[in-house]
Amino acid sequence: MTTSPRRKRKFLLYNKLNMDTETSEPQTHLEMEPVKKGTDQLCESIVNQEGFKELYIKIDAFVTDEKLKYEYGTLNDRGALLQQKQQTGVEITEEEIAEFEKLREEFMANPIATNFLDAQEEVQQVQDRIHQVIAKTFEIGRVPNQEDFDFCSDGFGDCGCSQ
């Protein structure tokens, strides 16, 4: 199939526009050095906590276990396939469900796997809370306090409701 010269020019122009936007830095209104400093301080405050080492050990034990990572990937892929089948109205057989449950039970029987999942959940909660505060900062134009949140927390467990 040949491309007409007009269509080819549009394609080349489109690709040139995409390449230009991919290689050029977006305009920024904020100085990134203070953001980097604050981020480094945040990371330092996380790493220096007693519980961080335990979390890191749990995550590292999983990350360095190739067989377990493969099983985790297989379990996730199988779960996604079953979910896709369900969403599209394709019947899921009892055999498929039993096979998935067997994989899940075998995975969850491994303490490295369950420790990893617990650690992953805790890390996700910290990330979510940090994101909530950052998002609120951009939303209201200042550093938020507890009253700025719609729920009984400032994102870090400081409710203030019992005062």
WONOR-V440402 format. One record per residue. N is the residue number from 1. SS is DSSP state (~ for helix, > for strand, _ for the rest). NEAR is the number of other C-alpha atoms within 10 Angstrom. D_CENTER is the distance of its C-alpha to the mean C-alpha in Angstrom with 2 decimals. Layout:
n->N ss->SS near->NEAR d_center->D_CENTER
n->N ss->SS near->NEAR d_center->D_CENTER
This chain:
n->1 ss->_ near->3 d_center->42.07
n->2 ss->_ near->6 d_center->42.92
n->3 ss->_ near->9 d_center->41.24
n->4 ss->_ near->9 d_center->43.56
n->5 ss->~ near->9 d_center->43.98
n->6 ss->~ near->9 d_center->42.75
n->7 ss->~ near->11 d_center->39.58
n->8 ss->~ near->12 d_center->39.07
n->9 ss->~ near->12 d_center->39.40
n->10 ss->~ near->12 d_center->36.78
n->11 ss->~ near->13 d_center->34.41
n->12 ss->~ near->12 d_center->35.17
n->13 ss->~ near->12 d_center->34.85
n->14 ss->~ near->12 d_center->31.48
n->15 ss->~ near->12 d_center->30.26
n->16 ss->~ near->12 d_center->31.80
n->17 ss->~ near->11 d_center->30.02
n->18 ss->~ near->11 d_center->26.64
n->19 ss->~ near->11 d_center->27.51
n->20 ss->~ near->11 d_center->28.70
n->21 ss->~ near->11 d_center->25.57
n->22 ss->~ near->10 d_center->23.35
n->23 ss->~ near->8 d_center->25.54
n->24 ss->_ near->8 d_center->26.43
n->25 ss->_ near->8 d_center->24.51
n->26 ss->_ near->8 d_center->23.68
n->27 ss->_ near->6 d_center->25.90
n->28 ss->_ near->7 d_center->24.46
n->29 ss->_ near->6 d_center->26.16
n->30 ss->_ near->8 d_center->24.57
n->31 ss->_ near->8 d_center->25.52
n->32 ss->~ near->10 d_center->22.58
n->33 ss->~ near->9 d_center->24.45
n->34 ss->~ near->10 d_center->24.35
n->35 ss->~ near->11 d_center->20.61
n->36 ss->~ near->11 d_center->20.23
n->37 ss->~ near->11 d_center->22.65
n->38 ss->~ near->12 d_center->20.87
n->39 ss->~ near->12 d_center->17.51
n->40 ss->~ near->12 d_center->19.50
n->41 ss->~ near->12 d_center->21.17
n->42 ss->~ near->12 d_center->18.01
n->43 ss->~ near->11 d_center->16.79
n->44 ss->~ near->11 d_center->20.38
n->45 ss->~ near->11 d_center->20.54
n->46 ss->~ near->14 d_center->17.59
n->47 ss->~ near->13 d_center->19.09
n->48 ss->_ near->10 d_center->22.54
n->49 ss->_ near->10 d_center->21.94
n->50 ss->~ near->9 d_center->23.68
n->51 ss->~ near->10 d_center->20.83
n->52 ss->~ near->15 d_center->18.53
n->53 ss->~ near->13 d_center->20.71
n->54 ss->~ near->13 d_center->20.49
n->55 ss->~ near->17 d_center->16.69
n->56 ss->~ near->15 d_center->16.83
n->57 ss->~ near->15 d_center->19.61
n->58 ss->~ near->21 d_center->17.85
n->59 ss->~ near->20 d_center->14.82
n->60 ss->~ near->13 d_center->17.38
n->61 ss->~ near->14 d_center->19.65
n->62 ss->~ near->20 d_center->17.20
n->63 ss->~ near->14 d_center->16.13
n->64 ss->_ near->10 d_center->19.87
n->65 ss->_ near->12 d_center->20.95
n->66 ss->~ near->10 d_center->21.07
n->67 ss->~ near->11 d_center->22.67
n->68 ss->~ near->17 d_center->20.10
n->69 ss->~ near->15 d_center->17.19
n->70 ss->~ near->11 d_center->19.39
n->71 ss->~ near->16 d_center->20.02
n->72 ss->~ near->18 d_center->16.36
n->73 ss->~ near->12 d_center->15.90
n->74 ss->~ near->15 d_center->19.16
n->75 ss->~ near->19 d_center->18.31
n->76 ss->~ near->14 d_center->15.13
n->77 ss->~ near->12 d_center->17.26
n->78 ss->~ near->18 d_center->20.11
n->79 ss->~ near->16 d_center->18.24
n->80 ss->~ near->12 d_center->16.93
n->81 ss->~ near->13 d_center->20.54
n->82 ss->~ near->19 d_center->22.02
n->83 ss->~ near->14 d_center->19.86
n->84 ss->~ near->12 d_center->20.88
n->85 ss->~ near->13 d_center->24.44
n->86 ss->~ near->12 d_center->24.43
n->87 ss->~ near->10 d_center->23.19
n->88 ss->_ near->9 d_center->25.86
n->89 ss->_ near->9 d_center->28.54
n->90 ss->_ near->11 d_center->29.18
n->91 ss->_ near->10 d_center->30.66
n->92 ss->_ near->13 d_center->28.82
n->93 ss->_ near->10 d_center->31.43
n->94 ss->~ near->9 d_center->31.99
n->95 ss->~ near->9 d_center->31.82
n->96 ss->~ near->12 d_center->28.27
n->97 ss->~ near->14 d_center->27.18
n->98 ss->~ near->11 d_center->29.12
n->99 ss->~ near->14 d_center->27.65
n->100 ss->~ near->18 d_center->24.05
n->101 ss->~ near->14 d_center->25.05
n->102 ss->~ near->13 d_center->26.81
n->103 ss->~ near->17 d_center->23.82
n->104 ss->~ near->18 d_center->21.67
n->105 ss->~ near->11 d_center->24.50
n->106 ss->~ near->12 d_center->25.06
n->107 ss->~ near->18 d_center->21.46
n->108 ss->~ near->15 d_center->21.40
n->109 ss->_ near->11 d_center->24.83
n->110 ss->_ near->11 d_center->23.48
n->111 ss->~ near->12 d_center->22.88
n->112 ss->~ near->20 d_center->20.59
n->113 ss->~ near->22 d_center->18.28
n->114 ss->~ near->15 d_center->18.53
n->115 ss->~ near->19 d_center->18.18
n->116 ss->~ near->20 d_center->14.95
n->117 ss->~ near->16 d_center->13.55
n->118 ss->~ near->15 d_center->14.96
n->119 ss->~ near->19 d_center->13.58
n->120 ss->~ near->15 d_center->10.00
n->121 ss->~ near->12 d_center->10.63
n->122 ss->~ near->13 d_center->12.27
n->123 ss->~ near->15 d_center->9.74
n->124 ss->~ near->12 d_center->7.24
n->125 ss->~ near->14 d_center->10.49
n->126 ss->~ near->14 d_center->11.33
n->127 ss->~ near->11 d_center->8.34
n->128 ss->~ near->13 d_center->9.08
n->129 ss->~ near->16 d_center->12.69
n->130 ss->~ near->15 d_center->12.62
n->131 ss->~ near->13 d_center->11.09
n->132 ss->~ near->16 d_center->13.79
n->133 ss->~ near->19 d_center->16.45
n->134 ss->~ near->14 d_center->15.68
n->135 ss->~ near->13 d_center->15.60
n->136 ss->~ near->17 d_center->18.78
n->137 ss->~ near->15 d_center->20.37
n->138 ss->~ near->11 d_center->20.24
n->139 ss->~ near->11 d_center->21.36
n->140 ss->~ near->10 d_center->24.38
n->141 ss->_ near->9 d_center->25.22
n->142 ss->_ near->10 d_center->25.45
n->143 ss->_ near->12 d_center->23.86
n->144 ss->_ near->18 d_center->23.30
n->145 ss->_ near->14 d_center->25.07
n->146 ss->~ near->17 d_center->24.93
n->147 ss->~ near->12 d_center->27.11
n->148 ss->~ near->14 d_center->24.70
n->149 ss->_ near->14 d_center->22.23
n->150 ss->_ near->8 d_center->23.11
n->151 ss->_ near->10 d_center->22.47
n->152 ss->_ near->14 d_center->24.17
n->153 ss->_ near->17 d_center->21.92
n->154 ss->_ near->19 d_center->21.02
n->155 ss->_ near->19 d_center->17.45
n->156 ss->_ near->13 d_center->18.66
n->157 ss->_ near->10 d_center->21.05
n->158 ss->_ near->11 d_center->24.06
n->159 ss->_ near->14 d_center->25.45
n->160 ss->_ near->11 d_center->28.87
n->161 ss->_ near->8 d_center->30.15
n->162 ss->_ near->5 d_center->32.51
n->163 ss->_ near->4 d_center->34.29
